[in-house]
Every structure is written in structure tokens, then in C-alpha cells.
Amino acid sequence: MQISWKFACAASLAALLSAAGGASAQEKLKIATEGAYPPFNNLSADGKLVGFDVDIANALCAQMKVECEIVAQDWDGIIPALQGKKFDAIVASMTITEERKKQVAFTNKYYTTPLALIALKTSDLASPEPDALKGKSVGAQASTTQSIYAEDHYAKAGADVKLYPTQDEAVADLTNGRLDAVVADKFVLVDWMKTTGQDCCKMIGDLNGTESETGIAVRLDDTALRDKLNAAIDAIYKDGTYAKINAKYFDFDIYGAD
């Protein structure tokens, strides 16, 4: 009886310690973003993570009253790193897809975006339709919805599709004349065209049927965190915080219709 009682006490103590540890873990969230996808996430001149995604992540943490640490993670390894518990969530403009749902759990959307195509101003390209790209070279960031679209549509129509580790590398090859066009998230291209790309390039058009929702990714079994993030997304949208962040980066609403 004495041995059983000792085991019972030990078990109770372990349970209490576990609960306390869990509560402590809830007080701080580690969130990953890419850091190479302006204006959504990028590194400033002094090495700080900035952008729409970063501001949204900080607003959500403030709403949930938890400490927030935001870290940079290369896009190609971002889901494996989440699964490996390197961080707790991904706020990096990740499009919600059925394939990704097999690997991570997504929150509700925090913005909606279509894909678009750009080319040099000197280009004779006048349409974003796949047949118009036959025999031309098209760039896209690898492991993204735009790379999937490029391979599924442009490559099959006879275009030479080239994939890049980052969006910046794709547009650099376009401006240097090594690509005929780049396909990307329209909002990223709109921001780029306002600054770096305004003299060299032109918007060819949106890609029909590509409008998609962007969500926050957590591990498949982390439903409690997903639910808290969903509640926080709703709260910052309703209290006007989201609108203030949106206006900081865009002169139009990127949340999208429900």
C-alpha cells in the first residue's frame, strides 16, 4: 500500500508539473516567416523582420496576450521545420491547399489573393493565358502555388518554366533579360511595381481562377492553438486592427470577400 501511495503521489506531482509546463509554453509563441517576400515579410536594413505578415503575427500575439518571437526560415524547409517543432506556427503568406492540409493544420484565411503575370515593358506579350507563353521563359518561386500553376499550365503549353528559391531571384532574372515573364502573388507584384519594377516592367494581367486564401499553419495535432489563432484573427478584424495594418501596406482591401 505504501509503495502504491508513493507512486500515486509521484504521478500526481508529474501531472501538476506537466500542466505547469504546458501553461508556461502557452505564454510564448515562436512563429516563423520567410523574410524574403516583401511587402509581406522581409528583412530590414538593420536585420529586423518586417512586413504585413510580421505585423499580423504581432497583432495576433497581442490579442491572445502571449509573448511572440518571430524567426526567419527558408521557404523550402518551413513545413518540415514546423513539424520538427522548431517553432509553433507559420505566418508567411502560405496559401491553403489540399496538399498542404495533409501536412499542417490551417487557420481561417487572413487574406485572399490571385496570381498575376508581369513582363518587361519592351515585351510583345499581351496576355497571361498559357498559349501566349509558348516558346517563352517563365519564372516563379519554387514550392509555391505559382510554381504549381506555371508547371501545370505554362510548361504544358510549351513555355520554359524556371523555378527559384526566392521571389527576388525570379524578378532579378526578369529585369536582367533572362526571363520573358514572372508569375507571382499579385499583391507582391503590385508592391514591387510601385518601386523597383516601375521603370522596367509591366503588369500583363491576373490569372483566371487562381484566387486563393492564405492562412496560418500549425502542426496537425495542435488544434487548440489553431482555434486560439482563429479567434484572434476574428477579433483583430472586427476591432479595426487588421484594417490599420492593411492600410500600412496597400491602398485596397486584401482580406477579400467572405
Secondary structure, 3 states (H helix, E strand, C coil): CHHHHHHHHHHHHHHHHHHHHHHHHHCEEEEEECCEECCCEEECCCCCEECHHHHHHHHHHHHHCCEEEEEECCHHHHHHHHHCCCCCEEEEEEECCHHHHCCCEEEEEEEEECEEEEEECCCCCCCCCHHHHCCCEEEEECCCHHHHHHHHHHCCCCCEEEEECCHHHHHHHHHCCCCCEEEEEHHHHHHHHHCCCCCCEEEEEECCCCCEEEEEEECCCCHHHHHHHHHHHHHHHHCCHHHHHHHHHCCCCCCCCC
